[in-house]
């Protein structure tokens, strides 16, 4: 195990994720985990375990009624483990036990917060979090996760009490919702989901705050905590993440207002203020939050496609959100702008971006698109369901978003296994998986003759 950690953090991460999925599958299969004390079928137990550890939010059983108190505790614990990150959690535990953070633990945690370290080995220290700051980052991860979830609990508790929920149950639901919001999971502990709070804007705003902070990424939270008053000193990663996140959030609001304002099944009966707020909530949750106040299947076809795009992009790197990540999209657009303007290098916020980052971004996009395409073909063949529903749920699984048209709960076991594999691929990262499967990293000591193929 020690040699595996040193030689390949990516393989170690996949091994630990797999072990966690197997352990939680076993636990969800126990009689004590279900409310009716029945054995959960293997495909449902496995799917729930993957969805929990990969902080997805999709479910093949009714999460509010199927699981017992023990099962619900497993869900909350699992999403927090998956949300923080396996390598980060392992490094945190090592730091607590040994009271120090060695170089190997720093490299493990750095690999969890920056995939470039896995892909290309040593990287330039001018980045979101330097290797020497990993210890402080780990402390920030632990404290920020606890504080943010606690604040959301405090905000939600009185609103849940207001609908007539007993004090003990209200406290539990507050903790449950807070964990699901921050980890961008989207599970709901009560029957009907958010229906009792669909018009409670305080409640919905608290969920949005938790989901937004969770989707930024721990390196960004660390930078904001350390230097919120000095934006000029923020790294390029922080600036790109914040800028792209805000742009996508506003664009999503505009798209949903334009496409759904006349849809009687969604926002057609709402006034202007309510339409804007509900569009904001939906735009935020499509970025991986997973909560919804409307039936997703009631969206217009164009809105479903726009939601597919937002889910596929996802949130920030090293965050609780999924998708190809906002920085990946930003790098691809910067490369396109540089090419269109005749520049040989990508630049943003006064910084030059090396070409190897572009290659990594293209790899993430292609591997993600390939995963979605293969999974969609398989589930189309298995379920014979409409293409738009299949594509939506597959992208939701890959991007660990959790929104669904209702297809996931109706899939046969074969389709459930395919969707579980899609969630696993989406969470651990396709580039990380590719790096783990590679036999070894080799250095090419020669250069072949150059020749340019025709492109476009």
Order of alpha helices (4+ residues) and beta strands (2+ residues): alpha-alpha-alpha-alpha-alpha-alpha-alpha-alpha-alpha-alpha-alpha-alpha-alpha-alpha-alpha-beta-beta-alpha-alpha-alpha-alpha
